[in-house]
Amino acid sequence: MSIKLKVRYLLLALIVGVLLSNCTKAYIPKDTESNLSPAINGTDTIKYQPHISVAISNNCIGCHGGSNPQGGLSLENYNQVRNSTENGMLIQRINDASDPMPPSGLLPSQTRLLFDRWVQNGYLEN
Ligand code: HEC
């Protein structure tokens, strides 16, 4: 192989390498907690407003709100959500893979962890 050809192959390999590494990077989430709704980071204090109430509105209120809530459980306000969290039922069901809430399947772990952090932070309301 001539030197010129070798240099060409080398350049080609370099370009492909750069392209591939760029592609790979594009699929690695910048922030592993970016799925949280609303966006929070690992050190934020979790409060009912806004974090918990948004998670509930997005995932639960369709069934656990209104005049005839499913399972007789309303999760429309701070006291109701706090009660269900404090008695252990809510955290148990959102983490129960064989009988999950919502029934469609386990939420992303970051969303479920919000509730644990809310407990650790002392059930702050806002
Ligand atoms: C598609 C409707 C639906 C959604 C969405 C839903 N649930 Fe439920 N949930 C039910 C039904 C129906 C029951 C009663 C039957 C059962 O316990 O499986 C129930 C029961 C529960 C119970 C047990 C109540 C008790 O005292 O026995 C908890 C706790 C609960 N849900 C929490 C949640 C939370 C938290 C979310 C959101 C993360 C959620 N659910 C989303 C339909 C839903």
Boltz pocket constraint, residues with backbone or C-beta under 6 A from the ligand:
constraints:
  - pocket:
      binder: B
      contacts: [[A, 55], [A, 56], [A, 59], [A, 60], [A, 61], [A, 62], [A, 63], [A, 64], [A, 70], [A, 71], [A, 73], [A, 84], [A, 89], [A, 90], [A, 91], [A, 93], [A, 94], [A, 99], [A, 101], [A, 102], [A, 103]]
      max_distance: 6.0
